[in-house]
Amino acid sequence: MLRFIKHNLTSMLGIEIYPLFSLVLFTLFFAIVLLYVWKMSKTRVNEMSALPLEFEQEDTNIKIEHL
């Protein structure tokens, strides 16, 4: 199966740009996400880190109120 794919890919003109394009795209996306996380404020990080705990506490309060 791989030889059919390999043969088709080698016969295409300009195919060598796609791996380079995907590497640049991945690197650019990773750099943007890293920059976003780096510039995020400490209060936002603390707020986001407490979200799962707040949800559990609200969920248990709702269950207790219904009982």
SVG drawing of the C-alpha trace seen along z (x, -y; Angstrom):
<svg xmlns="http://www.w3.org/2000/svg" viewBox="-35 -40 46 42">
<polyline fill="none" stroke="black" stroke-width="0.4" points="0.0,0.0 2.8,-2.4 4.5,-2.0 1.4,-3.2 1.3,-6.3 5.0,-6.8 4.8,-6.5 2.0,-9.0 3.8,-11.5 7.1,-11.3 5.4,-11.9 3.8,-15.1 5.6,-18.4 6.2,-20.8 5.3,-18.2 8.4,-19.1 6.8,-22.4 4.1,-20.6 6.3,-19.2 8.0,-22.6 4.7,-24.4 3.3,-22.1 6.5,-22.5 6.3,-26.3 2.6,-26.2 3.1,-24.0 6.0,-26.2 4.0,-29.4 0.9,-28.0 3.1,-26.7 4.9,-30.1 1.6,-32.0 0.1,-29.8 3.4,-30.0 3.3,-33.8 -0.3,-33.9 0.3,-31.8 3.4,-33.8 1.6,-37.2 -1.4,-35.9 -1.9,-37.7 -1.4,-35.8 -5.0,-36.5 -6.3,-34.9 -4.1,-31.9 -5.3,-31.5 -8.9,-32.0 -8.6,-29.3 -6.8,-26.9 -9.7,-27.1 -12.4,-26.5 -12.6,-22.7 -12.8,-23.0 -15.4,-25.7 -17.5,-23.6 -17.4,-20.6 -18.3,-22.8 -21.2,-24.4 -22.3,-20.9 -22.3,-19.5 -24.2,-22.5 -26.9,-22.0 -27.2,-18.4 -27.5,-19.2 -30.2,-21.8 -32.3,-19.4 -32.2,-16.8"/>
</svg>
